[in-house]
Amino acid sequence: MRCGRVSLSGKTLASLSAAVTGALILASCGGGSSSTPTSPTTPGTPTVTTTITITANGVSPTSIQVSPGTRVTFVNNDTRAHNMTSNPHPEHTDCTQINQVGLLTPGQSRETGNLTTVRTCGFHDHDLPAVANLTGSIVIR
């Protein structure tokens, strides 16, 4: 053996090569993100989900995107009741399928009807129509 050189056997070289390859594979698998976003990436971009949660802070997310034929679930996690209906107030005629949600007591959840037409549907709390954080939209596309 000469100074500065290391002699490796075939088995040692194969083991070292396997270890380096494995480390490279693991490094390339890093913490990627989910293919379904849980919140908008930019303001005004609808979140891809089928659930809207109501809390004391309002509805979240405020804008969602669903495929035609989807039902959306509204979940009331607030301590007060909310009466979720379609825009405009007080007619509620834009997307009548949203009106099936209606009055939700605390802890209750309910689905809309099937949202089949490609369009954007606005919704609000009928009893608090001027409260902006209790309004939102469902984009069907």
Secondary structure, 3 states (H helix, E strand, C coil): CCCCCCCCCHHHHHHHHHHHHHHHHHHHCCCCCCCCCCCCCCCCCCEECCEEEEECCEEECCEEEECCCECCEEEECCCCCEEEEECCCCCCCCCHHHHHCEEECCCCEEECCCECCCEEEEEEECCCCCCHHHCEEEEEC
